[in-house]
Amino acid sequence: MNFFKEKCPHCKEILQLKNNPDSKSIIIKECPAGHYQKEFHPALETYIESHKVS
């Protein structure tokens, strides 16, 4: 069991790193099923979490 892997709060799948060609500094991880997305903005030193509304 790895406690350092981030998981989707909805389906518990491990978040995958998303390719972001617009900005190399912003790190985006998302659920493979599209339920959840988490962005890290180093300049702001903050995370932004997004949930898919169904």
C-alpha positions as CSV (number, residue, x, y, z in Angstrom):
1,M,0.0,0.0,0.0
2,N,1.4,3.4,-1.0
3,F,0.1,6.4,1.1
4,F,1.8,8.9,-1.3
5,K,-0.4,8.2,-4.3
6,E,-3.2,10.7,-4.7
7,K,-6.6,9.1,-5.4
8,C,-10.0,10.3,-6.8
9,P,-12.4,10.9,-3.8
10,H,-15.2,9.5,-5.9
11,C,-13.9,6.2,-7.4
12,K,-10.6,5.8,-5.6
13,E,-8.6,5.5,-8.8
14,I,-5.0,6.8,-8.7
15,L,-4.7,10.3,-10.3
16,Q,-2.8,10.5,-13.6
17,L,-0.5,13.3,-14.6
18,K,-2.0,15.3,-17.4
19,N,0.1,16.8,-20.2
20,N,-0.2,20.6,-20.0
21,P,1.4,22.2,-23.1
22,D,0.2,25.8,-22.1
23,S,2.2,26.0,-18.9
24,K,5.2,23.8,-17.8
25,S,5.0,25.1,-14.2
26,I,1.4,24.1,-13.4
27,I,1.0,20.5,-12.5
28,I,-2.3,18.9,-13.3
29,K,-3.4,15.5,-12.1
30,E,-6.8,14.0,-13.0
31,C,-8.9,10.9,-12.5
32,P,-8.8,8.5,-15.4
33,A,-12.6,8.5,-15.5
34,G,-12.8,12.3,-15.4
35,H,-14.5,12.6,-11.9
36,Y,-11.8,14.8,-10.3
37,Q,-8.9,17.1,-11.2
38,K,-6.2,18.7,-9.0
39,E,-4.0,21.5,-10.1
40,F,-0.8,22.8,-8.3
41,H,0.1,26.4,-9.0
42,P,3.7,27.0,-7.7
43,A,3.6,30.7,-8.1
44,L,0.5,30.9,-5.8
45,E,1.7,27.9,-3.7
46,T,-1.8,26.5,-3.8
47,Y,-3.9,23.6,-5.1
48,I,-7.2,24.0,-7.0
49,E,-9.5,21.0,-6.9
50,S,-12.3,20.4,-9.4
51,H,-15.1,17.8,-9.2
52,K,-17.2,16.8,-12.2
53,V,-20.9,17.5,-11.7
54,S,-23.2,14.8,-13.0
